Amino acid sequence: MGWGGPVLLVAGLVLMQRANISVAQPMDSMWYAGLGLSVAGVFFWLTAGMTRTQVWEWLKGAGLALACALIIRWAIAEPYRIPSSSMETTLHGDPRFGRGDRVFVNKWIYGIRVPFMNKRLFYGKAPARWDIVVFKSVEPDAVHKTLVKRIVGLPGERIHIAHGKVYVNDVPLTIPEFMPRDMYYTSPPDARYGILTDDQYSLVPPGHYLVLGDNSAQSRDGRYFGWVPNENIVGRVACIWWPPTRWRDFTGFSQTLWWRGSVLVLAVLLFTRLFVGRLWTVRQGERRVRHAVFFLSYGFRIPMTRRWLVRWRVPARGEQVLCLLNGEKSGYEEYLMGAVIGLPGEKISRENGVSRINGKELSAWGVPVKGQPELVIGHDPESGGKKGPREIMLDHCCAVLTEEHDNPEQETRPHIHIVSLTSILGRCYPLRGTASPAAPAADNV
């Protein structure tokens, strides 16, 4: 494998980090360039040694995944990093790499914005007081183009900050319990908005908001740069997702029955997928047959490995199984679904083009098969007895009968694979149609 892919990946990650080094940055040109290099690096890394067909299949899957990720990031949710202390102690900021809180921002709730523009395709829920929001700075020469603050003043309200309190229409606001204790809003002499009593600096215009930092003494916020238009608000901070010790939900959704039920369902689905079984589809001629693969049929296997912690039985003759083998041509792992015809301790042989188990032909064991199957030893098919008699003792192995073809234009041919017990992932049960005892290569779905 060449080093081009890993080098591009590292270069892309460095660019993305540089784009996010100072503030919770949007997807600007540097971020996009880093993303492009990262994707190219992963592509060249993972496709090294693949055939053209394999590369095309990989590209289709990767392209779909990337498109979904970009759509989600644009319209639904996006992660941001908190680099400064302006929102302490609610949000912990640190500009160093790997430090500072990571938050998810709900970009759907206030309405979807047009990419790279301070315009909305539609308006959603109106921002509420005390919402923590990510927004585009209204200062043209701002060092940090994307900021995170808390909404304090709403459209049409008259705001005045004095004696550590925020007065709305001459009434002091009551600080909610979820905010930091002993909140004290300062009135810096060089700030104007919310400080001076002139309408220009105290009356919030329609469609605009006053945003302030929780760490008032260390925050450059709306007191300095003024009112923030609704269109500049990217979204509402939903939660702190990293580090785990600081996980916090700002919306209250994690306390609802919907959240708890969703987490339970996802946990059950994940456990089922990793430890119990999954669905698999195989091609049988021109039709596809879906199977349920039950991983616990033969024991308990560590997910995504060939290591078994406990094995309570071996496959029985005639059972459909899913196997994980090394590809004969590509060298990559591939899945095969077939019927067990030979058991551990038995002897399988091939002479003069005829395969036998313990000296008996396959028909004597009740194995229906079209033609004489090739016996695959490792990656080498023994065909027609051209190399003379061949005899193998199945030691901790099974003989699995499959139907395969070298390319889609050829008819399937029966093959007998010698498969170790550790490579048999589980037993298969057809869900639609009737599966033949010998099934072709499996397609993962």
Sequence and secondary structure as in RCSB ss.txt:
>XXXX:A:sequence
MGWGGPVLLVAGLVLMQRANISVAQPMDSMWYAGLGLSVAGVFFWLTAGMTRTQVWEWLKGAGLALACALIIRWA
IAEPYRIPSSSMETTLHGDPRFGRGDRVFVNKWIYGIRVPFMNKRLFYGKAPARWDIVVFKSVEPDAVHKTLVKR
IVGLPGERIHIAHGKVYVNDVPLTIPEFMPRDMYYTSPPDARYGILTDDQYSLVPPGHYLVLGDNSAQSRDGRYF
GWVPNENIVGRVACIWWPPTRWRDFTGFSQTLWWRGSVLVLAVLLFTRLFVGRLWTVRQGERRVRHAVFFLSYGF
RIPMTRRWLVRWRVPARGEQVLCLLNGEKSGYEEYLMGAVIGLPGEKISRENGVSRINGKELSAWGVPVKGQPEL
VIGHDPESGGKKGPREIMLDHCCAVLTEEHDNPEQETRPHIHIVSLTSILGRCYPLRGTASPAAPAADNV
>XXXX:A:secstr
  SHHHHHHHHHHHHHHHHTSSS   S HHHHHHHHHHHHHHHHHHTTT  HHHHHHHHHHHHHHHHHHHHHHHH
TEEEEE  SSTTTTTS    STT S EEEEESSTT  B TTSS BSS  S   TT EEEEE S TT S SEEEEE
EEE TT BEEEETBEEEETTEE    TTS TT  B   TT  TTTS SHHHHB  TTEEEEE SSGGG   HHHH
  EEGGGEEEEEEEEEESGGG EESSSGGGSHHHHHHHHHHHHHHHIIIIIEEEEEEEETTEEEEEEEEGGGSEE
E TTSS EEEE     TT EEEEEEE SSS SEEEEEEEEEE TT EEEEETTEEEETTEEGGGGT   SS  EE
EETTEEE TTTT  EEEE SSEEEEEEEE SSTTS  EEEEEEEEGGGEEEEEEESSS   SSB BEEE 
